[in-house]
Amino acid sequence: MAGVDAILLMGPPGSGKSTLGNELHGRGIATYTELEPLIVEMFGQGRAFVPKRPRAHRWIREFYRQQLAEANLPVVIETTGISDREFLQELAECYALLRVLLTTSCEICLDRVRTRPKGHNVGAPEKPMAQFYDDWHSQTKPSYAFDLPVSGTDLEQAVAAIRAALDRP
């Protein structure tokens, strides 16, 4: 898939999207900025974030549009694919995307979310995380077509698969 503009890393919370995005950036494969700390700083978190969610979503869309306009490498966009579906469809119409599904067990996702540093969980969960995970796999995941599934626990395999999909040595 030479000529990819953006790499969509999609999965439920705790699946490894940020970790993989940081790794791709660190290896010079893609451009990545971890947005959660910035979002928490600008819009708050938990229940304080909820009324500011529409403004935060607009800011995120503008941030990614600017990155896509300026980047020399593919831009990593991490998403659960739930609240930004319309934006993802817009991106697909304008840019060449590599849609990557991170596969990580529920237990690992839940453990990662529980042990995250303060400031890395933006929204207040509307349901228990285990239920969110199950719903994501039964409802959200089937509604997307993925180009590449990768392990959310095997970073080397995930990077190698993405590098191969991008036709990069």
Stockholm file with secondary structure:
# STOCKHOLM 1.0

chainA/1-169         MAGVDAILLMGPPGSGKSTLGNELHGRGIATYTELEPLIVEMFGQGRAFVPKRPRAHRWIREFYRQQLAEANLPVVIETTGISDREFLQELAECYALLRVLLTTSCEICLDRVRTRPKGHNVGAPEKPMAQFYDDWHSQTKPSYAFDLPVSGTDLEQAVAAIRAALDRP
#=GR chainA/1-169 SS CTTCCEEEEECSTTSSHHHHHHHHHHTTSSBCCCCHHHHHHHHCSBTTTGGGHHHHHHHHHHHHHHHHHHCSSCEEEEECSSTTHHHHHHHHHHSCEEEEEEECCHHHHHHHHHTCCTTCCCBCCSSCHHHHHHHIIIIIGGGSCCSEEEESSCHHHHHHHHHHHTTCC
#=GC SS_cons         CTTCCEEEEECSTTSSHHHHHHHHHHTTSSBCCCCHHHHHHHHCSBTTTGGGHHHHHHHHHHHHHHHHHHCSSCEEEEECSSTTHHHHHHHHHHSCEEEEEEECCHHHHHHHHHTCCTTCCCBCCSSCHHHHHHHIIIIIGGGSCCSEEEESSCHHHHHHHHHHHTTCC
//
